């Protein structure tokens, strides 16, 4: 963390850093920058002023999230949503109090 005084105002700054190494066997600079960026966002996600060293699990998580986002965008066009209603019962009177709507994803591969 660094601190500066500017026009009688104290300004502090921190940095989140993503690190990768040549041990990953990069052939292109863009791939190395992509993975360092992935590590930086991982560092930011666990707190401020941190660093993270890239590993394959970080890449796999990003790819998995991207695939899920893509599938979610297509769920309506593929008619994969199923609407269910679940009753809400009063435990004291044992009477029906209402219903709760549940939207379930009929995913072809995920349970």
N, C-alpha and C positions, 0 to 999 in steps of 0.2 A: 504494500500500500504506500502511496506517496501523498504528500500534502503540500499545498501551495497556498500562498496568501496573494489574492488578486483584488485590488481596490477595497481593502479591508474586509474581504470575504475569504473564509477558509474553504478551499476546494480540495477534496480528496479523490483519489482515483485508485482503482484496482484493475487487475487484469486476470482474465481466464485464458489459459493457454492449452492448446492441443498439440501433442507431440507425436510424431511417427519417426521411424528410423529406416535406414536403407536395408536393414535386415529383412524387410517385407518384400524385397526383390522388385521394386518398382521399375518399370520400363519407361513410364511417362511422368513428367513433372506434375501434370494435372491430377493424376491418381494420388500422388503423394500429398498434394494440397487438399484434395477431397477428403482424404483420411485424417489429415491434421485438423481440418475443419470439423469433421465428425467428432474427433476427440475433444475439440474445444467446446462444442455444444454439450457433450457429455459432462465436461468439467463444470459448465454453467448450470447444468441440471442438478448437480449435487451440492451447489452452493457457490457463493461469490469468492473471487480471488483464489481460484484453485487451478490445478493443472491435471491433465489426464493423458496417459500414454495410450495410443491407439492399439486395439487388438481386434482380431477377426470377429469376436462376439459383437463388438460395436457395429461393424459393417453388417453383420447378419441381422441385427435388430433393426437397423435403418431399412434394409431391404424388406424385411417382414412387415414393418409399418407401412411402407410404400405400397406393397401388394394389398394389404388390408384396406388402405384408403381407396385404392383403385377399385377393388371389389365393392366397397360401400357405395361408391359413386354409380355403379351399374346395377345395384340391387333392385331398384324400382323397374328399370327396363326389363329385367329378367324375371320379374314377378316372384321374388324370393321372400317377401315379407308375409307373415301370417299374423292376423289379429286374433287375440284370445281375450276373453273377459274372465276375471277371477272374482268370485264373490268375497265381500268383506262382511264378516259376521261379528256381532257383538258377543263377547265372551260371557257377559253377565246376563243378558236377556236371551241369548241364543237366537236372535233375530237378524235377518239380513239388513245390513246398514248401507250397502251400496256395492259398487263394482269397481274394479281396477282394470284398466286396459293394459294389456301386455302385447308388445310388438316383438315377435320372434323372427329371427333370420333363418330361413330354410337354406342353409349353405350346403352346396353339393359335396364338399369335402370336410368341412369343420363340423363337429358335433355341437 
